[in-house]
Amino acid sequence: KLQAAGNSCVNTPNVFSMYVTNLVLKHLMENGGLKRFCELSTQKSSILYNVIDNSNGFYSCKIEKDSRSRMNVTFNLTTKELEAEFVKKAADVKIEGVKGHR
């Protein structure tokens, strides 16, 4: 009715993104649902933050503990040289985008 009234076609929805979303949602539901993935995310980020917090200052996180992300664990090393070496060694094993932004 909308198409006929406007004498045109409504925009076609992005079918591929709908298909991928469907696959992701099926995977979530088949593997414990959103609650389970939230638990896994918390466990994984906690492991990283524990290493950072117990590194005796080798790693540091400037984010307050109650504001830390489970998706983007941020940290710094003690010197800019070590950070550059970390980024290079990560790239050597095909881990990209770890430098972040300032």
C-alpha positions as a Markdown table, in Angstrom:
| # | Residue | x | y | z |
|---|---|---|---|---|
| 1 | Lys | 0.0 | 0.0 | 0.0 |
| 2 | Leu | 2.8 | 2.4 | 0.9 |
| 3 | Gln | 4.6 | 1.7 | -2.4 |
| 4 | Ala | 1.4 | 2.2 | -4.4 |
| 5 | Ala | 0.5 | 5.4 | -2.6 |
| 6 | Gly | 4.0 | 6.9 | -3.2 |
| 7 | Asn | 4.1 | 5.6 | -6.8 |
| 8 | Ser | 7.5 | 4.1 | -6.0 |
| 9 | Cys | 9.3 | 1.3 | -4.1 |
| 10 | Val | 10.3 | 1.5 | -0.4 |
| 11 | Asn | 14.0 | 0.9 | 0.2 |
| 12 | Thr | 15.0 | -2.7 | 0.0 |
| 13 | Pro | 16.3 | -3.9 | 3.4 |
| 14 | Asn | 19.9 | -5.1 | 3.6 |
| 15 | Val | 19.1 | -8.8 | 3.4 |
| 16 | Phe | 22.7 | -9.9 | 4.0 |
| 17 | Ser | 22.9 | -8.1 | 7.4 |
| 18 | Met | 19.6 | -9.6 | 8.3 |
| 19 | Tyr | 20.9 | -13.1 | 7.4 |
| 20 | Val | 24.1 | -12.7 | 9.5 |
| 21 | Thr | 22.1 | -11.3 | 12.4 |
| 22 | Asn | 19.9 | -14.4 | 12.2 |
| 23 | Leu | 23.0 | -16.7 | 12.3 |
| 24 | Val | 24.4 | -14.8 | 15.3 |
| 25 | Leu | 21.1 | -14.9 | 17.2 |
| 26 | Lys | 20.8 | -18.7 | 16.5 |
| 27 | His | 24.4 | -19.2 | 17.7 |
| 28 | Leu | 23.6 | -17.2 | 20.9 |
| 29 | Met | 20.5 | -19.2 | 21.6 |
| 30 | Glu | 22.1 | -22.6 | 20.9 |
| 31 | Asn | 25.0 | -21.8 | 23.3 |
| 32 | Gly | 23.3 | -20.6 | 26.4 |
| 33 | Gly | 21.7 | -17.3 | 25.4 |
| 34 | Leu | 22.7 | -13.8 | 26.1 |
| 35 | Lys | 23.1 | -14.4 | 29.9 |
| 36 | Arg | 25.7 | -17.1 | 29.2 |
| 37 | Phe | 27.7 | -14.9 | 26.7 |
| 38 | Cys | 27.6 | -12.0 | 29.3 |
| 39 | Glu | 29.1 | -14.4 | 31.9 |
| 40 | Leu | 31.8 | -15.5 | 29.4 |
| 41 | Ser | 32.6 | -11.9 | 28.5 |
| 42 | Thr | 32.9 | -11.0 | 32.2 |
| 43 | Gln | 35.2 | -14.0 | 32.8 |
| 44 | Lys | 37.5 | -13.2 | 29.9 |
| 45 | Ser | 37.8 | -9.5 | 30.7 |
| 46 | Ser | 38.4 | -10.3 | 34.4 |
| 47 | Ile | 41.4 | -12.5 | 33.5 |
| 48 | Leu | 42.9 | -9.7 | 31.5 |
| 49 | Tyr | 42.2 | -7.0 | 34.2 |
| 50 | Asn | 43.6 | -9.3 | 36.9 |
| 51 | Val | 46.9 | -9.6 | 35.0 |
| 52 | Ile | 47.0 | -5.8 | 34.5 |
| 53 | Asp | 46.2 | -5.1 | 38.1 |
| 54 | Asn | 48.7 | -7.6 | 39.5 |
| 55 | Ser | 51.6 | -6.7 | 37.2 |
| 56 | Asn | 53.3 | -4.5 | 39.8 |
| 57 | Gly | 53.0 | -1.5 | 37.5 |
| 58 | Phe | 54.3 | -3.1 | 34.3 |
| 59 | Tyr | 50.8 | -2.7 | 32.8 |
| 60 | Ser | 48.5 | 0.0 | 33.9 |
| 61 | Cys | 44.8 | 0.8 | 33.3 |
| 62 | Lys | 43.7 | 4.4 | 33.7 |
| 63 | Ile | 40.0 | 3.4 | 33.8 |
| 64 | Glu | 38.3 | 3.2 | 37.2 |
| 65 | Lys | 37.4 | -0.4 | 38.1 |
| 66 | Asp | 33.7 | 0.2 | 38.1 |
| 67 | Ser | 33.8 | 1.8 | 34.6 |
| 68 | Arg | 35.9 | -0.8 | 32.8 |
| 69 | Ser | 34.7 | -2.3 | 29.5 |
| 70 | Arg | 34.3 | -6.0 | 28.9 |
| 71 | Met | 34.7 | -5.5 | 25.2 |
| 72 | Asn | 37.7 | -3.2 | 25.0 |
| 73 | Val | 40.3 | -3.9 | 27.7 |
| 74 | Thr | 42.6 | -0.9 | 27.7 |
| 75 | Phe | 46.1 | -0.7 | 29.2 |
| 76 | Asn | 49.4 | 1.0 | 28.9 |
| 77 | Leu | 53.0 | -0.3 | 29.4 |
| 78 | Thr | 55.6 | 1.5 | 31.4 |
| 79 | Thr | 57.3 | 3.2 | 28.5 |
| 80 | Lys | 56.4 | 4.3 | 24.9 |
| 81 | Glu | 59.2 | 2.0 | 23.7 |
| 82 | Leu | 57.7 | -1.0 | 25.3 |
| 83 | Glu | 54.3 | -0.1 | 23.8 |
| 84 | Ala | 55.8 | 0.2 | 20.4 |
| 85 | Glu | 57.5 | -3.2 | 20.8 |
| 86 | Phe | 54.2 | -4.7 | 22.0 |
| 87 | Val | 52.3 | -3.4 | 18.9 |
| 88 | Lys | 55.1 | -4.7 | 16.6 |
| 89 | Lys | 55.1 | -8.2 | 18.1 |
| 90 | Ala | 51.3 | -8.3 | 18.0 |
| 91 | Ala | 51.4 | -7.4 | 14.3 |
| 92 | Asp | 54.0 | -10.1 | 13.7 |
| 93 | Val | 51.4 | -12.7 | 14.7 |
| 94 | Lys | 48.6 | -11.0 | 12.8 |
| 95 | Ile | 47.0 | -9.2 | 15.8 |
| 96 | Glu | 46.0 | -5.8 | 14.5 |
| 97 | Gly | 44.5 | -2.7 | 16.0 |
| 98 | Val | 46.0 | -3.1 | 19.5 |
| 99 | Lys | 47.6 | 0.4 | 19.5 |
| 100 | Gly | 44.3 | 2.0 | 20.2 |
| 101 | His | 43.9 | 5.8 | 20.4 |
| 102 | Arg | 45.0 | 8.5 | 22.7 |
